[in-house]
Amino acid sequence: MLRWRILSRILFLFSAVWVLFPGSSAVAAVESCYDRISADSDRPAPERVLYVLVDQTTPWTEKEYRKKQKTINPVSKHIARHISQLASNWPKRGDIVSIITFSAISQGRDVAEVLVIQADGLPPESAQDRWRQSQIRAFKACFRNQRLKARIAIGRGIRNVLEHADGSIRRSEILQSMHRFTTTHLKRYPNADITLLIASDFLENSSVMSFYRKGNTFEVDDSAALERTNQARLIPDFRGAKVFGVGLGLGSDLFKSFKKTQSVADFWEGYFKHGKGNLIELGRPMLQRKNLD
């Protein structure tokens, strides 16, 4: 009897969770309690939105890491879970989490939204005056576990995306991808507080510039690189969003030199500052925090 209750509980929690593989044309979601009772017009607008942007050229798993480095960095065993926990622990009632992949636009790999999840917020007081008693009961039954379902879906979705990283993609067009993201996605919720969690090695390798020389990283002249980025009109407007970066240098030789690491970090700090983004922390490669606060 106890085993049946546990199984029933698990099935209930996962009953409204859909997670898609990258490349699917649809967008995954957790069923909204408002949709369940046909009251979508009463759903409050989100006050906070988290965008998780995943660079698919970065080796997020041990398997992909081994393709780039002969020795395994212990961080490679934990970083995927680290990213998943940061994102899944973030949402409160009413918040939206959007997972977006990017890599090389010039190779036909456009910025793509693969998962959108909203944890339902409480309805306005006036709504329950209009709802039937059957709607109220159904909403309460759904709402009780809806945020937990959202967190489960976020964690599973991010792990799925990270597992499908592809180190064979030769270009890493981070600058173009960030510009594309800000002009196509960032305007969607104009009244919400925006947080960005960017998962990338942050090693640009494009026709604009490259942080590699003969296959190895080098000490970047951050001022010159920033000026070149500005001349290419690739410093977008991040609209004051809070920014967290995770994965700096992952899968490369960057960390063998403090000067090289610092030069790349300095470039990105200047980049986000000029782009009106509030860079809170750039993980080297992991963040020194458990929550995106």
C-alpha angles and dihedrals in degrees: 000000000000092000090051091052091051091048091048090051092052092048090050093052093050097039095096100035121107123178121184131203118243111273095041113130094219128075120238120233147172112240112259118230087221090058090048092061095035094248102121092139089065094056109115118236114256117263094194134034129188119200114197107198114193122197105216093200092067119092103241096166132056089245093057092040091058089057090062103032131035093213123055119239108218088226090067089068093058110026097087091054089045091056093043093052094046091056100038093049093051108074123091126182111312097011125133127217119196122188115206131181127209139171125134120001092182089062093053095265102128126185105279133193107218103169136025122181131175125192104216118247126216115280121246114268091246091060096070090054088062099039123092118240090251090055092049092051093047092048094050092049091050097040094055094075103017097104091049089052089050093053092048091051093048092052094047093044095052093047089051092052093046091050090056096057112133119211091187091076101108099202127062104193100180096152095052091044093052090049091049092048095051093049096046108030112017094070093058096091104033096171098045130095106249128214124183124203105190114193108196144117085241090221106137113212109173144112088273094059142323132220089204130083118188090343096309132095119248140192106283124218092229095192093052092044091050092050090050090051091050092050089052088053091236099131102099131191110266090186096228094302119165108246130203121180124199130182104038109179095354111165094013139090092252096113093058086080126045091199093055092047093048093047092055091045090050091054093053093044089055092043095056092041092055089044093054093248120141103226105201099175139349109207116225081224103312127036118251090229139067098217136046095238 
